[in-house]
Amino acid sequence: MSFKIKTLARPKLKSPILIEGLPGMGNVGKIAVDFMIENLNAEKLLEINSHHFPNSVFVNEKNLIELPKIELYYKNLKDRSLIFLSGDVQPTEETSCYNFCEKILDVLEGFKGKEIITLGGIGLPELPKKPGIYSTGNNKKIINKYKAKQISTNLYGFVGPIVGVSGVLLGLSTNRKISAISFLAETLGHPNHLGIKGAREILSILDKNLKLKLDLKDLDKEIKEMDSGSETEEDVLQNLKQKFSKKKDTTYIG
């Protein structure tokens, strides 16, 4: 089996933008994308399973096991549609990552999508008080489109290669003449750290540029509790899971 795709809906989409956020450094991208899926009440579009995913299973809230999967959700806004790429894992090997990204691009082209946004984290040796946001893309036009005072585009010599789906999607989209940009937030480069603050900064940028009207109050409250020392990162994670798991069958962070 390469990639098994289960289609769950066949919606009519308007010039969709694909926004990717899979597990990575600080889970910044995943936190941001899962938040948008829940906050915008996005609908599930398809599920992807594969033998190229890590050889493990997850225990769900019903204390039953599930194979890892990646999912696409969609949301129709007034003048455009959004497709969200989220999931438990990323493909484990270089070849499978490329093949997976080609499949995702096939799906996007099938809906006549012409823009991609990938999200991720930049690992630092110390936790930043206010995470900086960096962006890069496959052409100057899309970088200028999302240009903002709080975004730095000077990545050369500071950021190394963008690894995994967040990077490969940018590269492969060039061959298909699809504009693509990546937003990267500074976070602590520790495998157990959750880059919630970095995700919050990215959400603020996307909220303004895409006119999403996100309700960030719950996230701001949890960050404030974490800063005061009354909650740990794990407490914040569990609180957000409980709040959002009531709305649909996904959890805030896998």
C-alpha positions in Angstrom: 0.0 0.0 0.0 1.3 3.4 -0.9 -1.3 5.9 0.3 -4.9 4.9 0.9 -7.2 7.9 0.5 -10.8 7.8 1.7 -13.0 10.6 0.4 -15.6 11.7 2.8 -17.1 14.8 1.0 -17.2 16.2 -2.5 -17.7 19.9 -1.9 -17.6 22.8 -4.4 -14.7 24.9 -3.4 -13.8 28.5 -4.5 -10.1 29.0 -5.3 -9.0 27.1 -2.2 -5.9 27.8 -0.2 -4.2 24.8 1.3 -2.9 25.4 4.8 -0.6 22.6 6.2 0.4 22.0 9.8 1.7 18.5 10.6 3.8 17.5 13.7 7.2 19.1 13.8 9.4 21.4 15.8 7.3 22.4 18.9 4.2 21.1 17.0 3.8 24.8 16.0 2.1 24.1 12.7 -0.1 21.4 14.0 -1.3 23.5 17.0 -2.2 26.4 14.6 -4.0 24.3 12.0 -5.9 22.2 14.5 -7.1 25.4 16.2 -8.4 26.8 12.9 -10.1 23.5 12.1 -12.0 23.6 15.4 -12.6 27.3 15.6 -14.0 27.6 12.0 -15.9 24.3 12.3 -14.3 22.9 9.2 -15.6 19.7 7.7 -13.6 16.6 7.0 -12.8 16.2 3.3 -10.7 13.0 3.3 -8.5 10.7 5.3 -5.1 9.2 4.4 -3.6 6.0 5.7 -0.3 4.5 4.7 2.3 1.9 5.4 4.8 4.8 5.0 3.6 6.3 8.3 5.4 5.4 11.6 5.0 1.8 12.8 2.9 2.7 15.8 -0.7 3.1 16.9 -2.4 5.7 19.2 -4.7 5.1 22.1 -7.8 7.3 21.7 -10.1 8.9 24.3 -12.2 5.7 24.3 -9.1 3.7 25.3 -9.0 2.0 21.9 -6.2 1.9 19.4 -6.1 3.8 16.1 -3.6 3.7 13.2 -2.0 7.0 12.5 -3.7 9.1 9.8 -3.5 12.4 8.1 -6.7 14.3 7.3 -7.8 17.1 5.1 -10.6 19.5 6.1 -12.4 22.3 4.2 -14.1 25.5 5.0 -16.0 27.7 2.6 -15.6 31.4 3.4 -17.3 34.4 1.6 -14.9 34.8 -1.2 -12.6 31.7 -1.0 -12.3 28.2 0.4 -9.6 26.8 2.8 -8.3 23.3 2.9 -6.5 22.3 6.1 -3.9 19.5 6.2 -3.5 18.1 9.6 -2.7 14.7 11.2 -1.0 12.5 13.7 2.3 12.0 11.8 4.4 12.7 8.7 5.7 10.1 6.2 8.9 8.6 7.7 11.2 8.3 4.6 12.4 10.8 2.0 10.8 9.1 -1.0 7.5 8.6 0.8 7.5 12.3 1.8 7.9 13.4 -1.8 5.2 10.9 -3.0 2.8 12.1 -0.3 3.3 15.7 -1.2 2.6 14.9 -4.9 -0.7 13.3 -3.8 -1.6 16.4 -1.8 -0.8 18.6 -4.8 -3.0 16.3 -7.0 -5.9 16.9 -4.6 -5.4 20.7 -4.6 -5.1 20.9 -8.3 -8.3 18.8 -8.6 -10.1 21.7 -6.8 -8.2 24.3 -8.9 -6.2 25.6 -5.9 -3.3 27.9 -6.7 -1.9 28.8 -3.2 -0.3 26.9 -0.3 0.7 28.0 3.2 2.9 25.7 5.3 3.5 26.3 9.0 6.3 25.2 11.3 8.8 26.0 14.0 12.4 27.2 14.3 14.1 25.5 17.2 16.2 27.7 19.5 18.4 26.7 22.5 16.3 28.9 24.8 12.6 29.6 25.0 11.9 33.0 23.4 9.7 35.5 25.4 8.0 36.6 22.2 8.5 34.3 19.3 9.7 35.9 16.1 8.0 35.0 12.8 9.8 34.3 9.6 8.5 33.6 6.1 9.9 32.3 2.9 8.3 31.1 -0.3 8.8 30.0 -3.9 8.3 33.5 -5.4 8.5 37.1 -4.4 4.9 37.8 -5.2 3.4 35.6 -2.5 5.9 36.8 0.1 5.0 40.4 -0.6 1.3 39.5 -0.4 1.7 38.4 3.2 4.3 41.1 4.1 3.9 42.5 7.6 6.0 44.4 10.1 6.2 41.5 12.5 7.4 39.1 9.8 11.1 38.7 8.9 12.0 37.5 5.5 15.8 37.3 6.2 16.2 33.6 6.7 19.4 32.9 4.9 22.2 32.0 7.3 19.7 31.8 10.2 17.4 29.0 9.2 18.6 25.7 7.9 16.7 23.4 5.5 12.9 23.2 6.0 12.5 19.5 6.6 9.4 17.3 5.9 6.1 18.1 4.3 6.3 21.8 5.2 9.4 22.1 3.0 8.8 19.6 0.3 5.4 21.1 -0.5 7.0 24.4 -1.2 9.5 22.9 -3.5 7.2 20.7 -5.5 4.5 23.3 -5.9 7.0 25.4 -8.0 6.9 22.8 -10.7 3.1 23.1 -10.8 3.1 26.9 -10.9 1.4 27.0 -7.5 2.4 29.9 -5.2 3.6 28.7 -1.8 4.7 30.4 1.4 5.9 29.1 4.8 5.5 30.8 8.2 8.0 29.7 10.8 7.7 30.6 14.5 10.6 30.6 16.9 10.2 28.0 19.7 12.3 26.0 22.1 14.1 23.3 20.3 13.2 20.5 22.8 11.2 17.4 21.7 8.7 17.7 24.5 8.1 21.5 24.2 4.8 22.7 22.8 5.2 25.9 20.8 1.8 27.4 21.8 3.0 31.0 21.8 4.6 30.6 18.3 1.3 29.1 17.0 -0.6 32.0 18.5 1.6 34.5 16.6 1.1 32.7 13.3 -2.7 32.5 13.9 -2.8 36.2 14.4 -1.1 36.8 11.1 -3.4 34.4 9.2 -6.4 35.8 11.0 -5.7 39.3 9.7 -4.6 38.3 6.2 -7.3 35.8 5.5 -10.1 37.6 7.5 -10.9 34.4 9.4 -12.4 36.1 12.5 -10.9 33.6 14.8 -11.8 33.6 18.5 -8.4 33.5 20.2 -9.7 34.2 23.7 -9.4 30.6 25.0 -5.8 30.3 23.6 -4.8 33.6 25.2 -6.2 32.6 28.5 -4.3 29.4 28.5 -1.0 31.1 27.6 -1.6 33.6 30.4 -2.1 30.8 32.9 1.0 29.1 31.6 3.1 32.4 32.0 1.8 32.9 35.5 3.1 29.5 36.5 -0.4 28.3 37.6 -0.5 25.8 34.6 2.1 23.7 32.9 2.3 23.1 29.2 0.7 19.7 29.8 -2.2 21.4 31.7 -2.7 23.8 28.8 -2.8 20.9 26.4 -5.3 18.9 28.4 -7.6 22.0 28.9 -7.7 22.7 25.2 -8.3 19.1 24.3 -11.3 19.0 26.6 -12.8 22.2 25.2 -12.5 21.3 21.6 -13.1 17.6 21.8 -16.8 18.4 22.6 -17.3 20.0 19.2 -16.3 17.1 16.9 -14.3 13.9 16.6 -10.9 15.5 16.5 -8.7 16.6 19.3 -6.8 19.9 19.5 -3.3 18.3 19.5 -2.8 14.7 18.5 
